[in-house]
Amino acid sequence: MNAADVTAGARTPHVALVDVRSMYVSCERVIDPSLVGRPVVVLSNNDGCVIARSGEAKLLGVSMGQPWFQVQRDPRFGGVVARSSNYELYGDMASRLVASVSSLAADVEVYSIDELFVSLPPRAAAAVGGAGPMVVAICERVARWTGLPTAAGVGATKTLAKVAQREAKQRRLNLMDLSTWSRDRVDALLAVTPVVEVWGIGSRLARRLNAAGIRSALDLARADPMMLRRTGSVVLERTGRELAGTPCIPLGGEPAARRQVMHTRMMGEPVTEPEQMRQVLTVYAQRAVARLREAGLVAGALSVTMSTSPHRPDARHHTWSTGLAPATDQPLEVIRAAHRALPLMEAGRPYNRAGILLTDLVPAGSQPALPLDLFGLETTPGTGSATGTASTTGPERSGPGVGAALDAVTARFGTGALAHGVAGLRGEPVWAMRREQLSAPATTQWDQLLTART
């Protein structure tokens, strides 16, 4: 590191990208240490395909997206251990990851469930040894507090940090710190990084760039910014500038406004009767509204989908939409509206997927509230219509306390503790998603917490 680099480092903040190695598998190993060192895979909904692999499983040749039944039947994979997707566990561990990193870093951006960008102060990059010691301290705290293994990359920009983090994983290193590198050395790394591996460059855009003579990350960094804007967009121009060392993508900032909330699943067993589908739509609507309320939003429109397998010769796919007037976050209102899609279902046909989509989202409280009567119900009569716009006012409109009460019960006793009508308190339905290899919710339910023995 020459004097010019030190001077520049003293003026320029750097960015670290902290990434959990094989997040889902690592979470499973935290609650079951017997899995450490063994080939482990995590499966998609209904235990269908491989969506996460340990390093040992990769070495055996297990492919991402490979159907689980193929893995089971292949003698090469006899020692592979499978786990069903444990979303409750992964979400909780992701929250612990953020808390661990935030305890040592003031400016953190959550990029995905297993990746966080961290802004490093200029003094960190200018220190002896660069920003590495600070990032090592962050990763060590993550390991102590959560048990999750990480790999980190440090660069002058978010895009360079992504390149560094990718290289760290490729070389099986815990840290790749470009803050100590000269520009020539950074360019040498970019020269061997295919442009398709650059953050935000998909295969289709990579083919267009290849046709224009841009094949490596270094080619992209040295390309004319205006040409990049014409070839792709302002996003591509910013990517090129970031690879050249000019920060263009800020850390954090205001998150984009959420445009929709969706809950869609493939069922464990096909549903053939409307009453079964009523139960499905009830559960899905309740879960979608829970996410809506958690985000502090209300929805002005609802869409319902119901499908059979697309591989059947007589495949069916139904979509039904309605307005919610006024916009609402009350579960009973959304459930009742979703039930109006049931006449579309053809009884006797095996439906294996359904979904609830809430759109036209606005912040809760941004619309004027209607007056309430003695029982907490809004008094303006509904107008409904036969053209697909469902009014949520009128005699059936529920008071605001119903959603709040459901939130409180769910937060204390779990998502299955209380439900609406046909969906509640009857045990696991036959159509429920299959998770036959599911691990215990060892961090989110009191009766399943891990026990430390001496």
ABEGO torsion letter per residue (X at the ends): XBAAAAAAAAABBBBBBBBBBGAAAAAAAAABAAABGBBBBBBBBGGABBABBBAAAAAAGBBBGBBAAAAAABAAAAABBBBBBBAAAAAAAAAAAAAAAAAABABBBBABAABBBBBBBAAAAABBGEAAAAAAAAAAAAAAAAGBBBBBBBBABAAAAAAAAAAAAAAGBABBBAAABBAAAAAAAAAABBAAABBGBBAAAAAAAAAAGBABAAAAAABBAAAAAAABBAAAAAAAAAAAGBBABBBEEBBBBBABBBBBBBBABBBABAAAAAAAAAAAAAAAAAAAAAAGBBBABBBBBBBBBAABAABBBBBBBBBBOBBBABAAAAAAAAAAAAAABBBGBBBABBBBBBBGBBBBGABBBBBBBAAGBBABBBAEBAAGBBBABEAABBBAAAAAAAAAAAAAAEAAABBBEAABGAEBBAABBBBAABBBBAAABAAABBBBBX
